[in-house]
Amino acid sequence: MSATTTTIKNGAFSAQATEPLGQPGVARQLSAGAASANTALTATVTRISMRAVGADIRYKIGATSQTATATSHFIANGERLDVAVPLDANIAVIRNATTSGTLEVTELI
């Protein structure tokens, strides 16, 4: 099944193929506290959707065990990001300031 978007501009019709992000797979809740915590994702997952809950969070994604630091990628409390990840991905999280939170991760298949 392929999805398309259609537009009409200046009386001209066009259709373009769009790529779906995927369907929800495994759901994970990653605790972001004072120390970095690493989690291995499902080996075949190549995309995830993640949302920070309760705090701003720093994260790092890679193909081996990861360590998040104060200079790792940032996701704000309440923000959702959809990202591509390598096969055999690991994600590490740490809180950004003094408030701990949760990174809700959905693996997309």
N, CA, C and O of each residue as an XYZ file, in Angstrom:
436
protein
N       0.836     -1.159      0.000
C       0.000      0.000      0.000
C       0.893      1.237      0.000
O       1.804      1.339      0.822
N       0.645      2.176     -0.909
C       1.427      3.401     -0.898
C       0.498      4.583     -0.696
O      -0.627      4.606     -1.195
N       0.983      5.547      0.032
C       0.196      6.741      0.314
C       0.640      7.847     -0.619
O       1.802      7.905     -1.020
N      -0.286      8.722     -0.961
C       0.048      9.864     -1.788
C      -0.595     11.111     -1.218
O      -1.607     11.047     -0.519
N       0.003     12.237     -1.524
C      -0.614     13.511     -1.222
C      -0.973     14.147     -2.549
O      -0.231     14.038     -3.525
N      -2.095     14.799     -2.577
C      -2.524     15.459     -3.807
C      -2.681     16.949     -3.541
O      -3.125     17.363     -2.470
N      -2.314     17.733     -4.523
C      -2.440     19.175     -4.412
C      -2.937     19.749     -5.732
O      -2.706     19.191     -6.805
N      -3.610     20.857     -5.623
C      -4.007     21.618     -6.804
C      -3.484     23.026     -6.603
O      -3.859     23.717     -5.656
N      -2.610     23.441     -7.513
C      -2.015     24.772     -7.434
C      -2.112     25.428     -8.800
O      -1.655     24.886     -9.806
N      -2.703     26.577     -8.810
C      -2.903     27.317    -10.066
C      -3.629     26.467    -11.092
O      -3.331     26.533    -12.285
N      -4.580     25.668    -10.631
C      -5.379     24.848    -11.529
C      -4.721     23.561    -11.972
O      -5.339     22.787    -12.703
N      -3.484     23.298    -11.555
C      -2.778     22.079    -11.955
C      -2.821     21.068    -10.816
O      -2.604     21.422     -9.657
N      -3.099     19.821    -11.142
C      -3.183     18.726    -10.177
C      -1.854     17.988    -10.132
O      -1.246     17.729    -11.171
N      -1.403     17.651     -8.930
C      -0.207     16.816     -8.816
C      -0.388     15.830     -7.670
O      -1.061     16.120     -6.681
N       0.224     14.661     -7.821
C       0.205     13.637     -6.776
C       1.640     13.226     -6.495
O       2.418     12.980     -7.416
N       1.982     13.155     -5.216
C       3.329     12.762     -4.826
C       3.240     11.632     -3.814
O       2.395     11.650     -2.918
N       4.110     10.659     -3.964
C       4.154      9.557     -3.010
C       4.690     10.066     -1.681
O       5.640     10.848     -1.645
N       4.087      9.626     -0.601
C       4.582      9.957      0.733
C       4.987      8.672      1.434
O       4.432      7.602      1.186
N       5.940      8.803      2.291
C       6.447      7.640      3.001
C       5.855      7.618      4.406
O       6.082      8.551      5.176
N       5.099      6.575      4.761
C       4.555      6.504      6.113
C       5.682      6.221      7.110
O       6.649      5.532      6.786
N       5.548      6.754      8.312
C       6.565      6.532      9.335
C       6.601      5.087      9.792
O       7.663      4.584     10.160
N       5.475      4.415      9.775
C       5.404      3.042     10.246
C       4.279      2.875     11.236
O       3.608      3.839     11.606
N       4.081      1.663     11.655
C       3.039      1.361     12.623
C       3.668      1.163     13.995
O       4.810      0.715     14.092
N       2.932      1.495     15.061
C       3.478      1.328     16.403
C       3.852     -0.122     16.688
O       3.080     -1.043     16.422
N       5.042     -0.304     17.230
C       5.516     -1.618     17.650
C       5.672     -1.622     19.157
O       4.716     -1.354     19.884
N       6.875     -1.924     19.632
C       7.149     -1.983     21.066
C       7.102     -0.576     21.667
O       7.653      0.366     21.099
N       6.443     -0.442     22.816
C       6.410      0.809     23.570
C       7.374      0.687     24.747
O       7.389     -0.323     25.452
N       8.163      1.714     24.944
C       9.134      1.711     26.048
C       9.016      3.001     26.848
O       8.725      4.060     26.292
N       9.242      2.909     28.143
C       9.269      4.070     29.028
C      10.662      4.100     29.652
O      10.993      3.258     30.486
N      11.476      5.074     29.242
C      12.853      5.172     29.691
C      12.966      6.249     30.763
O      12.647      7.411     30.512
N      13.416      5.873     31.947
C      13.574      6.823     33.053
C      14.823      7.653     32.846
O      15.915      7.120     32.650
N      14.650      8.971     32.892
C      15.766      9.897     32.747
C      16.031     10.532     34.098
O      15.285     11.406     34.540
N      17.092     10.092     34.750
C      17.456     10.604     36.063
C      18.817     11.274     36.028
O      19.260     11.753     34.985
N      19.481     11.303     37.190
C      20.768     11.989     37.324
C      21.904     11.281     36.605
O      22.891     11.917     36.236
N      21.780      9.962     36.398
C      22.822      9.192     35.708
C      22.291      8.703     34.363
O      21.100      8.424     34.226
N      23.170      8.602     33.382
C      22.790      8.097     32.065
C      22.323      6.647     32.169
O      22.920      5.843     32.884
N      21.253      6.324     31.448
C      20.733      4.952     31.405
C      20.579      4.538     29.946
O      19.932      5.242     29.170
N      21.168      3.400     29.562
C      21.142      2.896     28.198
C      20.080      1.813     28.048
O      19.890      0.994     28.947
N      19.383      1.810     26.902
C      18.405      0.773     26.577
C      18.648      0.311     25.146
O      18.802      1.130     24.240
N      18.682     -1.004     24.945
C      18.787     -1.567     23.597
C      17.391     -1.644     22.993
O      16.467     -2.163     23.620
N      17.238     -1.129     21.780
C      15.965     -1.222     21.068
C      15.917     -2.553     20.320
O      16.928     -3.248     20.217
N      14.746     -2.906     19.801
C      14.621     -4.112     18.987
C      15.600     -4.019     17.823
O      15.684     -2.983     17.165
N      16.337     -5.088     17.566
C      17.458     -5.078     16.624
C      17.093     -4.594     15.222
O      17.921     -3.971     14.558
N      15.867     -4.868     14.757
C      15.494     -4.551     13.379
C      14.785     -3.210     13.219
O      14.440     -2.834     12.098
N      14.563     -2.493     14.290
C      13.857     -1.203     14.220
C      14.757     -0.159     13.585
O      15.940     -0.070     13.912
N      14.193      0.642     12.667
C      14.965      1.703     12.030
C      14.358      3.089     12.245
O      14.925      4.088     11.805
N      13.204      3.155     12.921
C      12.565      4.445     13.209
C      11.879      4.385     14.561
O      11.329      3.358     14.960
N      11.926      5.513     15.253
C      11.231      5.612     16.528
C      10.519      6.952     16.626
O      10.879      7.921     15.958
N       9.509      6.980     17.469
C       8.842      8.212     17.862
C       9.049      8.331     19.357
O       8.832      7.364     20.086
N       9.469      9.507     19.834
C       9.722      9.657     21.264
C       9.150     10.973     21.765
O       9.101     11.972     21.046
N       8.711     10.941     23.044
C       8.109     12.106     23.683
C       8.635     12.218     25.097
O       8.626     11.244     25.849
N       9.094     13.409     25.462
C       9.571     13.675     26.816
C       8.383     13.996     27.717
O       7.527     14.807     27.362
N       8.337     13.356     28.883
C       7.248     13.559     29.828
C       7.830     13.898     31.198
O       8.626     13.136     31.747
N       7.432     15.036     31.743
C       7.817     15.406     33.101
C       9.094     16.194     33.238
O       9.345     16.765     34.299
N       9.913     16.250     32.202
C      11.187     16.977     32.282
C      11.801     17.125     30.897
O      11.469     16.381     29.973
N      12.703     18.097     30.766
C      13.560     18.175     29.581
C      14.585     17.053     29.702
O      15.077     16.768     30.794
N      14.905     16.413     28.567
C      15.749     15.222     28.579
C      16.840     15.347     27.513
O      16.623     15.935     26.453
N      18.007     14.790     27.809
C      19.099     14.656     26.848
C      19.155     13.197     26.422
O      18.935     12.304     27.241
N      19.446     12.945     25.150
C      19.496     11.561     24.666
C      20.614     11.391     23.648
O      21.051     12.347     23.008
N      21.068     10.137     23.515
C      22.082      9.788     22.527
C      21.722      8.432     21.936
O      21.396      7.496     22.665
N      21.783      8.330     20.605
C      21.416      7.103     19.891
C      22.618      6.619     19.090
O      23.313      7.413     18.457
N      22.858      5.304     19.122
C      23.950      4.725     18.348
C      23.796      3.221     18.235
O      22.855      2.642     18.778
N      24.730      2.585     17.523
C      24.634      1.148     17.250
C      25.243      0.284     18.349
O      25.176     -0.944     18.278
N      25.836      0.907     19.362
C      26.374      0.168     20.509
C      25.851      0.843     21.769
O      25.089      1.805     21.679
N      26.242      0.362     22.929
C      25.823      0.983     24.181
C      26.216      2.453     24.191
O      27.329      2.801     23.799
N      25.309      3.320     24.638
C      25.501      4.765     24.592
C      25.523      5.367     25.998
O      25.023      4.773     26.953
N      26.110      6.549     26.103
C      26.095      7.326     27.339
C      25.633      8.736     27.003
O      26.276      9.433     26.218
N      24.515      9.158     27.600
C      24.016     10.518     27.395
C      24.714     11.456     28.377
O      24.996     11.083     29.515
N      24.988     12.683     27.918
C      25.655     13.689     28.748
C      24.904     15.013     28.632
O      23.901     15.113     27.925
N      25.396     16.006     29.324
C      24.782     17.338     29.304
C      24.855     18.001     27.934
O      24.169     18.995     27.698
N      25.671     17.473     27.028
C      25.783     18.048     25.681
C      25.158     17.154     24.605
O      25.294     17.433     23.413
N      24.474     16.081     25.018
C      23.786     15.200     24.053
C      22.562     15.907     23.490
O      22.216     17.002     23.932
N      21.912     15.286     22.523
C      20.725     15.865     21.900
C      19.660     16.165     22.954
O      19.555     15.469     23.965
N      18.881     17.200     22.704
C      17.899     17.724     23.656
C      16.480     17.504     23.152
O      16.204     17.696     21.968
N      15.584     17.103     24.042
C      14.158     17.059     23.755
C      13.439     17.714     24.937
O      13.638     17.321     26.086
N      12.614     18.699     24.652
C      11.924     19.460     25.690
C      10.738     18.680     26.250
O      10.145     17.854     25.556
N      10.402     18.943     27.495
C       9.233     18.347     28.125
C       7.999     18.597     27.243
O       7.701     19.740     26.896
N       7.299     17.539     26.891
C       6.103     17.645     26.059
C       6.373     17.584     24.562
O       5.430     17.491     23.776
N       7.625     17.633     24.151
C       7.969     17.592     22.726
C       7.981     16.150     22.221
O       8.337     15.228     22.954
N       7.586     15.968     20.955
C       7.660     14.665     20.289
C       8.585     14.789     19.093
O       8.512     15.751     18.328
N       9.465     13.792     18.942
C      10.363     13.722     17.795
C      10.246     12.352     17.149
O      10.118     11.342     17.842
N      10.289     12.315     15.834
C      10.330     11.065     15.074
C      11.692     11.033     14.387
O      12.045     11.948     13.644
N      12.453      9.968     14.645
C      13.815      9.903     14.112
C      14.126      8.523     13.550
O      13.537      7.520     13.953
N      15.067      8.498     12.609
C      15.604      7.239     12.089
C      16.734      6.799     13.018
O      17.476      7.629     13.546
N      16.855      5.495     13.210
C      17.912      4.940     14.059
C      18.624      3.818     13.302
O      18.040      3.212     12.404
N      19.878      3.540     13.655
C      20.591      2.443     12.987
C      20.058      1.090     13.453
O      19.419      1.000     14.501
N      20.319      0.045     12.680
C      19.994     -1.303     13.137
C      20.750     -1.569     14.433
O      21.832     -1.021     14.647
N      20.188     -2.400     15.288
C      20.787     -2.720     16.597
C      20.990     -1.471     17.454
O      21.973     -1.374     18.187
N      20.069     -0.522     17.363
C      20.217      0.760     18.057
C      20.105      0.632     19.571
O      19.393     -0.217     20.105
N      20.834      1.506     20.226
C      20.744      1.734     21.659
C      20.428      3.199     21.856
O      20.856      4.038     21.063
N      19.677      3.522     22.915
C      19.399      4.910     23.251
C      19.691      5.106     24.732
O      19.256      4.325     25.579
N      20.434      6.163     25.022
C      20.734      6.520     26.409
C      20.031      7.828     26.728
O      19.916      8.706     25.873
N      19.560      7.955     27.966
C      18.865      9.168     28.401
C      19.408      9.636     29.740
O      19.906      8.851     30.547
N      19.296     10.945     29.947
C      19.648     11.572     31.217
C      18.799     12.837     31.329
O      18.481     13.463     30.318
N      18.437     13.209     32.540
C      17.654     14.440     32.699
C      18.518     15.639     32.335
O      19.742     15.590     32.459
N      17.876     16.720     31.882
C      18.612     17.908     31.473
C      18.997     18.785     32.655
O      20.050     19.423     32.627
N      18.174     18.831     33.686
C      18.448     19.692     34.840
C      18.260     18.865     36.116
O      18.781     17.753     36.209
N      17.533     19.385     37.087
C      17.382     18.685     38.367
C      16.099     17.867     38.460
O      15.904     17.138     39.433
N      15.219     17.976     37.458
C      13.952     17.239     37.472
C      14.059     15.993     36.608
O      14.419     16.073     35.433
N      13.744     14.836     37.196
C      13.746     13.579     36.433
C      12.473     13.462     35.615
O      11.452     14.061     35.953
N      12.536     12.691     34.540
C      11.371     12.518     33.675
C      11.414     11.164     32.999
O      12.207     10.294     33.357
N      10.552     11.007     32.023
C      10.433      9.767     31.265
C      10.466     10.074     29.789
O       9.813     11.011     29.328
N      11.223      9.291     29.043
C      11.185      9.383     27.586
C      10.323      8.217     27.104
O      10.710      7.053     27.207
N       9.154      8.553     26.578
C       8.246      7.551     26.014
C       8.708      7.266     24.593
O       8.729      8.170     23.759
N       9.074      6.038     24.309
C       9.593      5.656     22.988
C       8.673      4.627     22.363
O       8.345      3.621     22.993
N       8.255      4.869     21.130
C       7.508      3.901     20.347
C       8.369      3.471     19.177
O       8.775      4.296     18.359
N       8.647      2.184     19.098
C       9.373      1.650     17.951
C       8.393      1.527     16.799
O       7.302      0.982     16.965
N       8.775      2.032     15.627
C       7.889      2.007     14.459
C       8.320      0.905     13.516
O       9.491      0.821     13.145
N       7.370      0.052     13.122
C       7.676     -1.090     12.253
C       6.970     -0.959     10.936
O       7.107     -1.827     10.073
